[in-house]
């Protein structure tokens, strides 16, 4: 089974409506070329800056949510809605919505690991305005089980491992690594999670804007279960097309017994209630 996947590496502006219109055009273009899934970058709807998140935050089901659902339905395409600031219960989350071809919500992932850094010339603290989510997110599609995480989540191997234990065949990760973390860790993180779990890793980043307060690395990427980079962009605004062939994943798992060799009784994970999260 082949999942025709598109990553929309767009450059967010300060205008939420303009960003939505821009994303909708890209999604329509992807669908017109026969794509099955369109993936947007982290915080595609606003500039990536901690103080902006409360200003741009919308309630669940707000305008951005509705527009993404509409784009999925009108184009009969799965939409992984990057991420946006979500306001719920008096708190603000960094949230990604996944919609089915009919526009129905398949999953909502709240970024579980908040990115705080204090580098020379690069201080950024998500925790000053955001609340961390508390769930590992997987969802079913016609192609099988998928995982959904956001940016800094990719650094934590156990989160990806739980997705794989649940049967995930690919993990979508809208992300915005910066110009320090990107060159050092972007590719190796996605390759490592792919190799660890024998699945596809899909990283969707915003295009680079050198004038922005937070300069994103770009380099949206698709990695195979072998750890091979199948497709990758540079810094520019562009659309990345990749055919994800799940037969390759099945073949690899039959040849190299990594997933099947797991001894889950030794390291089965439990959530905060003590219930297995497999």
Beta strands, then each sheet from edge to edge (+ up, - down):
strand 1: 2-9
strand 2: 37-40
strand 3: 58-59
strand 4: 78-80
strand 5: 84-88
strand 6: 91-99
strand 7: 105-110
strand 8: 116-119
strand 9: 122-125
strand 10: 137-141
strand 11: 144-150
strand 12: 168-175
strand 13: 200-205
strand 14: 221-223
strand 15: 229-232
strand 16: 238-245
sheet 1: 3+ 5+ 6- 4+ 2+ 1+ 16-
sheet 2: 3+ 5+ 6- 7+
sheet 3: 8+ 9-
sheet 4: 10+ 11- 12- 13- 14+ 15-
end
